[in-house]
Structures are given as C-alpha cells and as structure tokens.
C-alpha cells in the first residue's frame, strides 16, 4: 500500500472503528483540558460531499495512488 492515509484516519482501514475515533477525540480533549490547554473544534457534515466530487478526477487520482479495478 502507498500509506496515503494518515494514522488519524479510521475509515477504510482494517481493525479501526468509529468508536475508536470517538474515544481518541474525547481522550485528546480531556487530556488537553487536564493540562489547562485551550480546546477548540470545527465540525463539518460531509454527508453529501461525495455527490459534489468530479468522479472522473477522483478515479484518476485513485488510480495514481494504485487503487484501481473493481472491489468486492
């Protein structure tokens, strides 16, 4: 694999889950608060984002990174 996904990404990765992502987020926030650090966040709902993507360009970029063919 080309290691194109950051370690902080939990989607498209084996043995990772949304529960782990939520735990890491909350743990990071609480750790910062316990260390008297400021905590802020920006959250975006990207549910419809895929519909806005030019699929031809997306497929070309995926192929560039070695992702091609049909997946089952």
CHARMM-style PDB file with segment names, atoms N, HN, CA, C and O in Angstrom:
ATOM      1  N   UNK     1       0.837  -1.176   0.000  1.00  0.00      PROA
ATOM      2  CA  UNK     1       0.000   0.000   0.000  1.00  0.00      PROA
ATOM      3  C   UNK     1       0.881   1.238   0.000  1.00  0.00      PROA
ATOM      4  O   UNK     1       2.039   1.168   0.412  1.00  0.00      PROA
ATOM      5  N   UNK     2       0.372   2.335  -0.440  1.00  0.00      PROA
ATOM      6  HN  UNK     2      -0.569   2.392  -0.774  1.00  0.00      PROA
ATOM      7  CA  UNK     2       1.146   3.562  -0.577  1.00  0.00      PROA
ATOM      8  C   UNK     2       1.148   4.427   0.676  1.00  0.00      PROA
ATOM      9  O   UNK     2       1.718   5.518   0.653  1.00  0.00      PROA
ATOM     10  N   UNK     3       0.540   3.986   1.754  1.00  0.00      PROA
ATOM     11  HN  UNK     3       0.078   3.100   1.772  1.00  0.00      PROA
ATOM     12  CA  UNK     3       0.483   4.734   3.014  1.00  0.00      PROA
ATOM     13  C   UNK     3      -0.024   6.159   2.801  1.00  0.00      PROA
ATOM     14  O   UNK     3       0.575   7.122   3.279  1.00  0.00      PROA
ATOM     15  N   UNK     4      -1.123   6.276   2.083  1.00  0.00      PROA
ATOM     16  HN  UNK     4      -1.610   5.493   1.695  1.00  0.00      PROA
ATOM     17  CA  UNK     4      -1.668   7.607   1.802  1.00  0.00      PROA
ATOM     18  C   UNK     4      -2.653   8.066   2.867  1.00  0.00      PROA
ATOM     19  O   UNK     4      -3.044   9.234   2.878  1.00  0.00      PROA
ATOM     20  N   UNK     5      -3.062   7.172   3.763  1.00  0.00      PROA
ATOM     21  HN  UNK     5      -2.744   6.224   3.755  1.00  0.00      PROA
ATOM     22  CA  UNK     5      -4.000   7.544   4.826  1.00  0.00      PROA
ATOM     23  C   UNK     5      -3.229   7.866   6.098  1.00  0.00      PROA
ATOM     24  O   UNK     5      -2.354   7.107   6.514  1.00  0.00      PROA
ATOM     25  N   UNK     6      -3.554   8.976   6.702  1.00  0.00      PROA
ATOM     26  HN  UNK     6      -4.265   9.593   6.365  1.00  0.00      PROA
ATOM     27  CA  UNK     6      -2.917   9.360   7.967  1.00  0.00      PROA
ATOM     28  C   UNK     6      -3.325   8.391   9.067  1.00  0.00      PROA
ATOM     29  O   UNK     6      -4.391   7.778   9.004  1.00  0.00      PROA
ATOM     30  N   UNK     7      -2.477   8.259  10.066  1.00  0.00      PROA
ATOM     31  HN  UNK     7      -1.612   8.757  10.118  1.00  0.00      PROA
ATOM     32  CA  UNK     7      -2.767   7.368  11.184  1.00  0.00      PROA
ATOM     33  C   UNK     7      -4.026   7.792  11.924  1.00  0.00      PROA
ATOM     34  O   UNK     7      -4.659   6.974  12.591  1.00  0.00      PROA
ATOM     35  N   UNK     8      -4.392   9.061  11.812  1.00  0.00      PROA
ATOM     36  HN  UNK     8      -3.877   9.725  11.270  1.00  0.00      PROA
ATOM     37  CA  UNK     8      -5.587   9.557  12.483  1.00  0.00      PROA
ATOM     38  C   UNK     8      -6.868   9.178  11.760  1.00  0.00      PROA
ATOM     39  O   UNK     8      -7.956   9.396  12.292  1.00  0.00      PROA
ATOM     40  N   UNK     9      -6.767   8.617  10.566  1.00  0.00      PROA
ATOM     41  HN  UNK     9      -5.882   8.440  10.134  1.00  0.00      PROA
ATOM     42  CA  UNK     9      -7.945   8.234   9.799  1.00  0.00      PROA
ATOM     43  C   UNK     9      -8.442   6.873  10.279  1.00  0.00      PROA
ATOM     44  O   UNK     9      -7.645   5.960  10.497  1.00  0.00      PROA
ATOM     45  N   UNK    10      -9.732   6.738  10.441  1.00  0.00      PROA
ATOM     46  HN  UNK    10     -10.379   7.479  10.264  1.00  0.00      PROA
ATOM     47  CA  UNK    10     -10.305   5.485  10.918  1.00  0.00      PROA
ATOM     48  C   UNK    10     -11.191   4.821   9.871  1.00  0.00      PROA
ATOM     49  O   UNK    10     -11.644   3.693  10.065  1.00  0.00      PROA
ATOM     50  N   UNK    11     -11.440   5.515   8.763  1.00  0.00      PROA
ATOM     51  HN  UNK    11     -11.072   6.432   8.606  1.00  0.00      PROA
ATOM     52  CA  UNK    11     -12.257   4.908   7.714  1.00  0.00      PROA
ATOM     53  C   UNK    11     -11.340   4.191   6.722  1.00  0.00      PROA
ATOM     54  O   UNK    11     -10.172   4.552   6.579  1.00  0.00      PROA
ATOM     55  N   UNK    12     -11.853   3.215   6.065  1.00  0.00      PROA
ATOM     56  HN  UNK    12     -12.802   2.922   6.181  1.00  0.00      PROA
ATOM     57  CA  UNK    12     -11.123   2.459   5.047  1.00  0.00      PROA
ATOM     58  C   UNK    12      -9.923   1.717   5.598  1.00  0.00      PROA
ATOM     59  O   UNK    12      -9.008   1.384   4.845  1.00  0.00      PROA
ATOM     60  N   UNK    13      -9.905   1.448   6.901  1.00  0.00      PROA
ATOM     61  HN  UNK    13     -10.649   1.718   7.513  1.00  0.00      PROA
ATOM     62  CA  UNK    13      -8.768   0.752   7.489  1.00  0.00      PROA
ATOM     63  C   UNK    13      -9.266  -0.434   8.303  1.00  0.00      PROA
ATOM     64  O   UNK    13     -10.234  -0.324   9.056  1.00  0.00      PROA
ATOM     65  N   UNK    14      -8.603  -1.551   8.144  1.00  0.00      PROA
ATOM     66  HN  UNK    14      -7.817  -1.641   7.533  1.00  0.00      PROA
ATOM     67  CA  UNK    14      -8.957  -2.767   8.861  1.00  0.00      PROA
ATOM     68  C   UNK    14      -8.696  -2.587  10.358  1.00  0.00      PROA
ATOM     69  O   UNK    14      -7.697  -1.982  10.744  1.00  0.00      PROA
ATOM     70  N   UNK    15      -9.572  -3.102  11.184  1.00  0.00      PROA
ATOM     71  HN  UNK    15     -10.384  -3.594  10.870  1.00  0.00      PROA
ATOM     72  CA  UNK    15      -9.446  -3.112  12.651  1.00  0.00      PROA
ATOM     73  C   UNK    15      -9.575  -1.722  13.277  1.00  0.00      PROA
ATOM     74  O   UNK    15      -9.111  -1.511  14.397  1.00  0.00      PROA
ATOM     75  N   UNK    16     -10.190  -0.783  12.582  1.00  0.00      PROA
ATOM     76  HN  UNK    16     -10.567  -0.954  11.672  1.00  0.00      PROA
ATOM     77  CA  UNK    16     -10.446   0.548  13.139  1.00  0.00      PROA
ATOM     78  C   UNK    16     -11.948   0.781  13.114  1.00  0.00      PROA
ATOM     79  O   UNK    16     -12.647   0.230  12.265  1.00  0.00      PROA
ATOM     80  N   UNK    17     -12.450   1.596  14.040  1.00  0.00      PROA
ATOM     81  HN  UNK    17     -11.882   2.044  14.730  1.00  0.00      PROA
ATOM     82  CA  UNK    17     -13.893   1.789  14.118  1.00  0.00      PROA
ATOM     83  C   UNK    17     -14.214   3.230  14.506  1.00  0.00      PROA
ATOM     84  O   UNK    17     -13.347   3.981  14.953  1.00  0.00      PROA
ATOM     85  N   UNK    18     -15.474   3.593  14.325  1.00  0.00      PROA
ATOM     86  HN  UNK    18     -16.178   2.983  13.962  1.00  0.00      PROA
ATOM     87  CA  UNK    18     -15.910   4.923  14.740  1.00  0.00      PROA
ATOM     88  C   UNK    18     -15.838   5.063  16.256  1.00  0.00      PROA
ATOM     89  O   UNK    18     -15.639   6.167  16.764  1.00  0.00      PROA
ATOM     90  N   UNK    19     -15.997   3.958  16.985  1.00  0.00      PROA
ATOM     91  HN  UNK    19     -16.158   3.061  16.572  1.00  0.00      PROA
ATOM     92  CA  UNK    19     -15.878   4.015  18.443  1.00  0.00      PROA
ATOM     93  C   UNK    19     -14.460   4.407  18.847  1.00  0.00      PROA
ATOM     94  O   UNK    19     -14.269   5.204  19.764  1.00  0.00      PROA
ATOM     95  N   UNK    20     -13.467   3.844  18.159  1.00  0.00      PROA
ATOM     96  HN  UNK    20     -13.622   3.196  17.413  1.00  0.00      PROA
ATOM     97  CA  UNK    20     -12.080   4.201  18.456  1.00  0.00      PROA
ATOM     98  C   UNK    20     -11.806   5.661  18.099  1.00  0.00      PROA
ATOM     99  O   UNK    20     -11.088   6.352  18.823  1.00  0.00      PROA
ATOM    100  N   UNK    21     -12.368   6.130  16.999  1.00  0.00      PROA
ATOM    101  HN  UNK    21     -12.951   5.570  16.411  1.00  0.00      PROA
ATOM    102  CA  UNK    21     -12.191   7.523  16.600  1.00  0.00      PROA
ATOM    103  C   UNK    21     -12.791   8.454  17.647  1.00  0.00      PROA
ATOM    104  O   UNK    21     -12.170   9.448  18.024  1.00  0.00      PROA
ATOM    105  N   UNK    22     -13.995   8.139  18.116  1.00  0.00      PROA
ATOM    106  HN  UNK    22     -14.500   7.332  17.810  1.00  0.00      PROA
ATOM    107  CA  UNK    22     -14.648   8.964  19.142  1.00  0.00      PROA
ATOM    108  C   UNK    22     -13.843   8.937  20.443  1.00  0.00      PROA
ATOM    109  O   UNK    22     -13.677   9.971  21.090  1.00  0.00      PROA
ATOM    110  N   UNK    23     -13.351   7.775  20.824  1.00  0.00      PROA
ATOM    111  HN  UNK    23     -13.486   6.934  20.298  1.00  0.00      PROA
ATOM    112  CA  UNK    23     -12.535   7.657  22.035  1.00  0.00      PROA
ATOM    113  C   UNK    23     -11.290   8.525  21.925  1.00  0.00      PROA
ATOM    114  O   UNK    23     -10.956   9.254  22.859  1.00  0.00      PROA
ATOM    115  N   UNK    24     -10.594   8.451  20.777  1.00  0.00      PROA
ATOM    116  HN  UNK    24     -10.866   7.858  20.019  1.00  0.00      PROA
ATOM    117  CA  UNK    24      -9.377   9.244  20.601  1.00  0.00      PROA
ATOM    118  C   UNK    24      -9.678  10.737  20.661  1.00  0.00      PROA
ATOM    119  O   UNK    24      -8.903  11.496  21.243  1.00  0.00      PROA
ATOM    120  N   UNK    25     -10.774  11.166  20.080  1.00  0.00      PROA
ATOM    121  HN  UNK    25     -11.404  10.550  19.608  1.00  0.00      PROA
ATOM    122  CA  UNK    25     -11.164  12.572  20.107  1.00  0.00      PROA
ATOM    123  C   UNK    25     -11.431  13.027  21.540  1.00  0.00      PROA
ATOM    124  O   UNK    25     -10.878  14.028  21.995  1.00  0.00      PROA
ATOM    125  N   UNK    26     -12.281  12.286  22.241  1.00  0.00      PROA
ATOM    126  HN  UNK    26     -12.730  11.473  21.871  1.00  0.00      PROA
ATOM    127  CA  UNK    26     -12.633  12.657  23.615  1.00  0.00      PROA
ATOM    128  C   UNK    26     -11.410  12.592  24.525  1.00  0.00      PROA
ATOM    129  O   UNK    26     -11.219  13.466  25.371  1.00  0.00      PROA
ATOM    130  N   UNK    27     -10.595  11.578  24.359  1.00  0.00      PROA
ATOM    131  HN  UNK    27     -10.750  10.868  23.672  1.00  0.00      PROA
ATOM    132  CA  UNK    27      -9.383  11.444  25.174  1.00  0.00      PROA
ATOM    133  C   UNK    27      -8.440  12.619  24.939  1.00  0.00      PROA
ATOM    134  O   UNK    27      -7.860  13.148  25.887  1.00  0.00      PROA
ATOM    135  N   UNK    28      -8.282  13.028  23.686  1.00  0.00      PROA
ATOM    136  HN  UNK    28      -8.753  12.598  22.916  1.00  0.00      PROA
ATOM    137  CA  UNK    28      -7.423  14.173  23.382  1.00  0.00      PROA
ATOM    138  C   UNK    28      -7.956  15.461  23.985  1.00  0.00      PROA
ATOM    139  O   UNK    28      -7.188  16.271  24.505  1.00  0.00      PROA
ATOM    140  N   UNK    29      -9.263  15.653  23.920  1.00  0.00      PROA
ATOM    141  HN  UNK    29      -9.887  14.995  23.498  1.00  0.00      PROA
ATOM    142  CA  UNK    29      -9.884  16.851  24.501  1.00  0.00      PROA
ATOM    143  C   UNK    29      -9.696  16.862  26.011  1.00  0.00      PROA
ATOM    144  O   UNK    29      -9.278  17.873  26.576  1.00  0.00      PROA
ATOM    145  N   UNK    30      -9.999  15.754  26.664  1.00  0.00      PROA
ATOM    146  HN  UNK    30     -10.338  14.933  26.204  1.00  0.00      PROA
ATOM    147  CA  UNK    30      -9.877  15.692  28.122  1.00  0.00      PROA
ATOM    148  C   UNK    30      -8.433  15.835  28.584  1.00  0.00      PROA
ATOM    149  O   UNK    30      -8.166  16.473  29.602  1.00  0.00      PROA
ATOM    150  N   UNK    31      -7.504  15.248  27.844  1.00  0.00      PROA
ATOM    151  HN  UNK    31      -7.721  14.729  27.017  1.00  0.00      PROA
ATOM    152  CA  UNK    31      -6.083  15.379  28.190  1.00  0.00      PROA
ATOM    153  C   UNK    31      -5.651  16.837  28.109  1.00  0.00      PROA
ATOM    154  O   UNK    31      -4.967  17.341  28.999  1.00  0.00      PROA
ATOM    155  N   UNK    32      -6.058  17.515  27.027  1.00  0.00      PROA
ATOM    156  HN  UNK    32      -6.614  17.105  26.304  1.00  0.00      PROA
ATOM    157  CA  UNK    32      -5.705  18.932  26.877  1.00  0.00      PROA
ATOM    158  C   UNK    32      -6.326  19.766  27.995  1.00  0.00      PROA
ATOM    159  O   UNK    32      -5.664  20.636  28.561  1.00  0.00      PROA
ATOM    160  N   UNK    33      -7.584  19.506  28.313  1.00  0.00      PROA
ATOM    161  HN  UNK    33      -8.122  18.799  27.854  1.00  0.00      PROA
ATOM    162  CA  UNK    33      -8.248  20.257  29.384  1.00  0.00      PROA
ATOM    163  C   UNK    33      -7.564  20.020  30.722  1.00  0.00      PROA
ATOM    164  O   UNK    33      -7.390  20.954  31.505  1.00  0.00      PROA
ATOM    165  N   UNK    34      -7.175  18.783  30.989  1.00  0.00      PROA
ATOM    166  HN  UNK    34      -7.316  18.024  30.353  1.00  0.00      PROA
ATOM    167  CA  UNK    34      -6.473  18.470  32.244  1.00  0.00      PROA
ATOM    168  C   UNK    34      -5.124  19.174  32.324  1.00  0.00      PROA
ATOM    169  O   UNK    34      -4.616  19.430  33.416  1.00  0.00      PROA
ATOM    170  N   UNK    35      -4.544  19.487  31.163  1.00  0.00      PROA
ATOM    171  HN  UNK    35      -4.957  19.280  30.277  1.00  0.00      PROA
ATOM    172  CA  UNK    35      -3.266  20.194  31.109  1.00  0.00      PROA
ATOM    173  C   UNK    35      -3.461  21.702  30.961  1.00  0.00      PROA
ATOM    174  O   UNK    35      -2.536  22.426  30.592  1.00  0.00      PROA
ATOM    175  N   UNK    36      -4.680  22.166  31.254  1.00  0.00      PROA
ATOM    176  HN  UNK    36      -5.431  21.578  31.554  1.00  0.00      PROA
ATOM    177  CA  UNK    36      -5.023  23.593  31.184  1.00  0.00      PROA
ATOM    178  C   UNK    36      -4.755  24.202  29.812  1.00  0.00      PROA
ATOM    179  O   UNK    36      -4.384  25.372  29.712  1.00  0.00      PROA
ATOM    180  N   UNK    37      -4.943  23.414  28.758  1.00  0.00      PROA
ATOM    181  HN  UNK    37      -5.245  22.464  28.840  1.00  0.00      PROA
ATOM    182  CA  UNK    37      -4.793  23.912  27.401  1.00  0.00      PROA
ATOM    183  C   UNK    37      -6.162  24.278  26.846  1.00  0.00      PROA
ATOM    184  O   UNK    37      -7.183  23.730  27.261  1.00  0.00      PROA
ATOM    185  N   UNK    38      -6.165  25.210  25.906  1.00  0.00      PROA
ATOM    186  HN  UNK    38      -5.335  25.655  25.569  1.00  0.00      PROA
ATOM    187  CA  UNK    38      -7.409  25.578  25.238  1.00  0.00      PROA
ATOM    188  C   UNK    38      -7.788  24.495  24.236  1.00  0.00      PROA
ATOM    189  O   UNK    38      -6.922  23.902  23.593  1.00  0.00      PROA
ATOM    190  N   UNK    39      -9.068  24.245  24.112  1.00  0.00      PROA
ATOM    191  HN  UNK    39      -9.771  24.726  24.635  1.00  0.00      PROA
ATOM    192  CA  UNK    39      -9.557  23.235  23.186  1.00  0.00      PROA
ATOM    193  C   UNK    39     -10.608  23.877  22.294  1.00  0.00      PROA
ATOM    194  O   UNK    39     -11.509  24.561  22.780  1.00  0.00      PROA
ATOM    195  N   UNK    40     -10.494  23.659  21.011  1.00  0.00      PROA
ATOM    196  HN  UNK    40      -9.762  23.103  20.616  1.00  0.00      PROA
ATOM    197  CA  UNK    40     -11.480  24.161  20.056  1.00  0.00      PROA
ATOM    198  C   UNK    40     -11.724  23.107  18.990  1.00  0.00      PROA
ATOM    199  O   UNK    40     -10.933  22.178  18.829  1.00  0.00      PROA
ATOM    200  N   UNK    41     -12.788  23.253  18.288  1.00  0.00      PROA
ATOM    201  HN  UNK    41     -13.430  24.008  18.418  1.00  0.00      PROA
ATOM    202  CA  UNK    41     -13.082  22.289  17.239  1.00  0.00      PROA
ATOM    203  C   UNK    41     -13.984  22.876  16.173  1.00  0.00      PROA
ATOM    204  O   UNK    41     -14.816  23.742  16.441  1.00  0.00      PROA
ATOM    205  N   UNK    42     -13.804  22.393  14.976  1.00  0.00      PROA
ATOM    206  HN  UNK    42     -13.128  21.689  14.758  1.00  0.00      PROA
ATOM    207  CA  UNK    42     -14.675  22.737  13.856  1.00  0.00      PROA
ATOM    208  C   UNK    42     -15.177  21.414  13.284  1.00  0.00      PROA
ATOM    209  O   UNK    42     -14.383  20.543  12.929  1.00  0.00      PROA
ATOM    210  N   UNK    43     -16.478  21.272  13.199  1.00  0.00      PROA
ATOM    211  HN  UNK    43     -17.122  21.980  13.488  1.00  0.00      PROA
ATOM    212  CA  UNK    43     -17.056  20.028  12.727  1.00  0.00      PROA
ATOM    213  C   UNK    43     -17.894  20.305  11.480  1.00  0.00      PROA
ATOM    214  O   UNK    43     -18.715  21.222  11.462  1.00  0.00      PROA
ATOM    215  N   UNK    44     -17.680  19.522  10.466  1.00  0.00      PROA
ATOM    216  HN  UNK    44     -17.013  18.778  10.481  1.00  0.00      PROA
ATOM    217  CA  UNK    44     -18.385  19.709   9.193  1.00  0.00      PROA
ATOM    218  C   UNK    44     -19.158  18.435   8.859  1.00  0.00      PROA
ATOM    219  O   UNK    44     -18.650  17.327   9.035  1.00  0.00      PROA
ATOM    220  N   UNK    45     -20.365  18.597   8.385  1.00  0.00      PROA
ATOM    221  HN  UNK    45     -20.778  19.496   8.242  1.00  0.00      PROA
ATOM    222  CA  UNK    45     -21.165  17.465   7.914  1.00  0.00      PROA
ATOM    223  C   UNK    45     -20.883  17.285   6.430  1.00  0.00      PROA
ATOM    224  O   UNK    45     -21.324  18.087   5.607  1.00  0.00      PROA
ATOM    225  N   UNK    46     -20.155  16.242   6.094  1.00  0.00      PROA
ATOM    226  HN  UNK    46     -19.796  15.591   6.763  1.00  0.00      PROA
ATOM    227  CA  UNK    46     -19.753  15.998   4.710  1.00  0.00      PROA
ATOM    228  C   UNK    46     -20.562  14.875   4.064  1.00  0.00      PROA
ATOM    229  O   UNK    46     -20.106  14.254   3.104  1.00  0.00      PROA
ATOM    230  N   UNK    47     -21.740  14.616   4.579  1.00  0.00      PROA
ATOM    231  HN  UNK    47     -22.110  15.121   5.359  1.00  0.00      PROA
ATOM    232  CA  UNK    47     -22.553  13.509   4.091  1.00  0.00      PROA
ATOM    233  C   UNK    47     -22.792  13.595   2.589  1.00  0.00      PROA
ATOM    234  O   UNK    47     -22.752  12.578   1.897  1.00  0.00      PROA
ATOM    235  N   UNK    48     -23.038  14.790   2.082  1.00  0.00      PROA
ATOM    236  HN  UNK    48     -23.070  15.617   2.644  1.00  0.00      PROA
ATOM    237  CA  UNK    48     -23.325  14.955   0.657  1.00  0.00      PROA
ATOM    238  C   UNK    48     -22.080  15.328  -0.154  1.00  0.00      PROA
ATOM    239  O   UNK    48     -22.189  15.583  -1.354  1.00  0.00      PROA
ATOM    240  N   UNK    49     -20.926  15.365   0.460  1.00  0.00      PROA
ATOM    241  HN  UNK    49     -20.837  15.158   1.434  1.00  0.00      PROA
ATOM    242  CA  UNK    49     -19.714  15.809  -0.227  1.00  0.00      PROA
ATOM    243  C   UNK    49     -19.388  14.930  -1.426  1.00  0.00      PROA
ATOM    244  O   UNK    49     -18.942  15.436  -2.455  1.00  0.00      PROA
ATOM    245  N   UNK    50     -19.599  13.641  -1.315  1.00  0.00      PROA
ATOM    246  HN  UNK    50     -19.961  13.229  -0.479  1.00  0.00      PROA
ATOM    247  CA  UNK    50     -19.268  12.726  -2.417  1.00  0.00      PROA
ATOM    248  C   UNK    50     -20.042  13.088  -3.671  1.00  0.00      PROA
ATOM    249  O   UNK    50     -19.533  12.915  -4.779  1.00  0.00      PROA
ATOM    250  N   UNK    51     -21.271  13.591  -3.518  1.00  0.00      PROA
ATOM    251  HN  UNK    51     -21.683  13.732  -2.618  1.00  0.00      PROA
ATOM    252  CA  UNK    51     -22.070  13.971  -4.676  1.00  0.00      PROA
ATOM    253  C   UNK    51     -21.497  15.187  -5.389  1.00  0.00      PROA
ATOM    254  O   UNK    51     -21.813  15.421  -6.556  1.00  0.00      PROA
ATOM    255  N   UNK    52     -20.665  15.958  -4.712  1.00  0.00      PROA
ATOM    256  HN  UNK    52     -20.408  15.768  -3.765  1.00  0.00      PROA
ATOM    257  CA  UNK    52     -20.088  17.173  -5.294  1.00  0.00      PROA
ATOM    258  C   UNK    52     -18.741  16.924  -5.972  1.00  0.00      PROA
ATOM    259  O   UNK    52     -18.197  17.820  -6.617  1.00  0.00      PROA
ATOM    260  N   UNK    53     -18.206  15.723  -5.831  1.00  0.00      PROA
ATOM    261  HN  UNK    53     -18.648  14.995  -5.308  1.00  0.00      PROA
ATOM    262  CA  UNK    53     -16.888  15.398  -6.367  1.00  0.00      PROA
ATOM    263  C   UNK    53     -17.008  15.033  -7.846  1.00  0.00      PROA
ATOM    264  O   UNK    53     -17.933  14.328  -8.250  1.00  0.00      PROA
ATOM    265  N   UNK    54     -16.062  15.522  -8.645  1.00  0.00      PROA
ATOM    266  HN  UNK    54     -15.311  16.095  -8.317  1.00  0.00      PROA
ATOM    267  CA  UNK    54     -15.974  15.104 -10.036  1.00  0.00      PROA
ATOM    268  C   UNK    54     -15.435  13.673 -10.036  1.00  0.00      PROA
ATOM    269  O   UNK    54     -14.261  13.448  -9.742  1.00  0.00      PROA
ATOM    270  N   UNK    55     -16.283  12.719 -10.362  1.00  0.00      PROA
ATOM    271  HN  UNK    55     -17.237  12.901 -10.600  1.00  0.00      PROA
ATOM    272  CA  UNK    55     -15.916  11.306 -10.232  1.00  0.00      PROA
ATOM    273  C   UNK    55     -14.814  10.893 -11.186  1.00  0.00      PROA
ATOM    274  O   UNK    55     -14.031   9.998 -10.867  1.00  0.00      PROA
ATOM    275  N   UNK    56     -14.733  11.517 -12.339  1.00  0.00      PROA
ATOM    276  HN  UNK    56     -15.369  12.244 -12.598  1.00  0.00      PROA
ATOM    277  CA  UNK    56     -13.651  11.202 -13.290  1.00  0.00      PROA
ATOM    278  C   UNK    56     -12.302  11.565 -12.661  1.00  0.00      PROA
ATOM    279  O   UNK    56     -11.357  10.776 -12.703  1.00  0.00      PROA
ATOM    280  N   UNK    57     -12.223  12.764 -12.080  1.00  0.00      PROA
ATOM    281  HN  UNK    57     -12.990  13.405 -12.045  1.00  0.00      PROA
ATOM    282  CA  UNK    57     -10.981  13.194 -11.434  1.00  0.00      PROA
ATOM    283  C   UNK    57     -10.670  12.309 -10.236  1.00  0.00      PROA
ATOM    284  O   UNK    57      -9.514  11.947 -10.014  1.00  0.00      PROA
ATOM    285  N   UNK    58     -11.698  11.957  -9.457  1.00  0.00      PROA
ATOM    286  HN  UNK    58     -12.637  12.251  -9.637  1.00  0.00      PROA
ATOM    287  CA  UNK    58     -11.495  11.076  -8.298  1.00  0.00      PROA
ATOM    288  C   UNK    58     -10.907   9.744  -8.730  1.00  0.00      PROA
ATOM    289  O   UNK    58      -9.948   9.266  -8.123  1.00  0.00      PROA
ATOM    290  N   UNK    59     -11.460   9.143  -9.761  1.00  0.00      PROA
ATOM    291  HN  UNK    59     -12.238   9.531 -10.254  1.00  0.00      PROA
ATOM    292  CA  UNK    59     -10.952   7.858 -10.245  1.00  0.00      PROA
ATOM    293  C   UNK    59      -9.522   7.980 -10.757  1.00  0.00      PROA
ATOM    294  O   UNK    59      -8.709   7.080 -10.546  1.00  0.00      PROA
ATOM    295  N   UNK    60      -9.211   9.078 -11.422  1.00  0.00      PROA
ATOM    296  HN  UNK    60      -9.871   9.809 -11.593  1.00  0.00      PROA
ATOM    297  CA  UNK    60      -7.840   9.292 -11.901  1.00  0.00      PROA
ATOM    298  C   UNK    60      -6.866   9.410 -10.733  1.00  0.00      PROA
ATOM    299  O   UNK    60      -5.765   8.862 -10.782  1.00  0.00      PROA
ATOM    300  N   UNK    61      -7.265  10.116  -9.694  1.00  0.00      PROA
ATOM    301  HN  UNK    61      -8.160  10.561  -9.654  1.00  0.00      PROA
ATOM    302  CA  UNK    61      -6.390  10.263  -8.525  1.00  0.00      PROA
ATOM    303  C   UNK    61      -6.221   8.932  -7.789  1.00  0.00      PROA
ATOM    304  O   UNK    61      -5.122   8.604  -7.342  1.00  0.00      PROA
ATOM    305  N   UNK    62      -7.300   8.172  -7.664  1.00  0.00      PROA
ATOM    306  HN  UNK    62      -8.193   8.438  -8.028  1.00  0.00      PROA
ATOM    307  CA  UNK    62      -7.196   6.861  -7.019  1.00  0.00      PROA
ATOM    308  C   UNK    62      -6.268   5.951  -7.806  1.00  0.00      PROA
ATOM    309  O   UNK    62      -5.458   5.231  -7.222  1.00  0.00      PROA
ATOM    310  N   UNK    63      -6.383   5.979  -9.127  1.00  0.00      PROA
ATOM    311  HN  UNK    63      -7.041   6.564  -9.602  1.00  0.00      PROA
ATOM    312  CA  UNK    63      -5.505   5.154  -9.965  1.00  0.00      PROA
ATOM    313  C   UNK    63      -4.051   5.587  -9.794  1.00  0.00      PROA
ATOM    314  O   UNK    63      -3.152   4.747  -9.759  1.00  0.00      PROA
ATOM    315  N   UNK    64      -3.817   6.899  -9.686  1.00  0.00      PROA
ATOM    316  HN  UNK    64      -4.547   7.582  -9.714  1.00  0.00      PROA
ATOM    317  CA  UNK    64      -2.462   7.411  -9.468  1.00  0.00      PROA
ATOM    318  C   UNK    64      -1.847   6.805  -8.207  1.00  0.00      PROA
ATOM    319  O   UNK    64      -0.653   6.505  -8.179  1.00  0.00      PROA
ATOM    320  N   UNK    65      -2.663   6.626  -7.161  1.00  0.00      PROA
ATOM    321  HN  UNK    65      -3.633   6.871  -7.184  1.00  0.00      PROA
ATOM    322  CA  UNK    65      -2.177   6.056  -5.905  1.00  0.00      PROA
ATOM    323  C   UNK    65      -2.230   4.524  -5.878  1.00  0.00      PROA
ATOM    324  O   UNK    65      -1.976   3.906  -4.844  1.00  0.00      PROA
ATOM    325  N   UNK    66      -2.554   3.932  -7.001  1.00  0.00      PROA
ATOM    326  HN  UNK    66      -2.760   4.434  -7.841  1.00  0.00      PROA
ATOM    327  CA  UNK    66      -2.531   2.475  -7.076  1.00  0.00      PROA
ATOM    328  C   UNK    66      -3.837   1.782  -6.745  1.00  0.00      PROA
ATOM    329  O   UNK    66      -3.869   0.560  -6.602  1.00  0.00      PROA
ATOM    330  N   UNK    67      -4.920   2.545  -6.622  1.00  0.00      PROA
ATOM    331  HN  UNK    67      -4.895   3.537  -6.738  1.00  0.00      PROA
ATOM    332  CA  UNK    67      -6.234   1.964  -6.342  1.00  0.00      PROA
ATOM    333  C   UNK    67      -6.988   1.916  -7.661  1.00  0.00      PROA
ATOM    334  O   UNK    67      -7.386   2.949  -8.201  1.00  0.00      PROA
ATOM    335  N   UNK    68      -7.181   0.709  -8.170  1.00  0.00      PROA
ATOM    336  HN  UNK    68      -6.858  -0.130  -7.732  1.00  0.00      PROA
ATOM    337  CA  UNK    68      -7.872   0.581  -9.438  1.00  0.00      PROA
ATOM    338  C   UNK    68      -8.619  -0.751  -9.509  1.00  0.00      PROA
ATOM    339  O   UNK    68      -8.383  -1.648  -8.700  1.00  0.00      PROA
ATOM    340  N   UNK    69      -9.501  -0.867 -10.462  1.00  0.00      PROA
ATOM    341  HN  UNK    69      -9.693  -0.138 -11.119  1.00  0.00      PROA
ATOM    342  CA  UNK    69     -10.272  -2.090 -10.628  1.00  0.00      PROA
ATOM    343  C   UNK    69     -11.535  -2.057  -9.792  1.00  0.00      PROA
ATOM    344  O   UNK    69     -11.876  -1.041  -9.188  1.00  0.00      PROA
ATOM    345  N   UNK    70     -12.219  -3.183  -9.769  1.00  0.00      PROA
ATOM    346  HN  UNK    70     -11.942  -4.009 -10.260  1.00  0.00      PROA
ATOM    347  CA  UNK    70     -13.457  -3.296  -9.007  1.00  0.00      PROA
ATOM    348  C   UNK    70     -13.195  -3.999  -7.688  1.00  0.00      PROA
ATOM    349  O   UNK    70     -12.429  -4.960  -7.623  1.00  0.00      PROA
ATOM    350  N   UNK    71     -13.837  -3.510  -6.643  1.00  0.00      PROA
ATOM    351  HN  UNK    71     -14.459  -2.728  -6.696  1.00  0.00      PROA
ATOM    352  CA  UNK    71     -13.698  -4.118  -5.321  1.00  0.00      PROA
ATOM    353  C   UNK    71     -14.975  -4.840  -4.968  1.00  0.00      PROA
ATOM    354  O   UNK    71     -16.070  -4.409  -5.329  1.00  0.00      PROA
ATOM    355  N   UNK    72     -14.827  -5.940  -4.261  1.00  0.00      PROA
ATOM    356  HN  UNK    72     -13.937  -6.290  -3.968  1.00  0.00      PROA
ATOM    357  CA  UNK    72     -15.991  -6.739  -3.869  1.00  0.00      PROA
ATOM    358  C   UNK    72     -16.308  -6.528  -2.429  1.00  0.00      PROA
ATOM    359  OT1 UNK    72     -17.258  -7.117  -1.913  1.00  0.00      PROA
TER     360      UNK     72
END
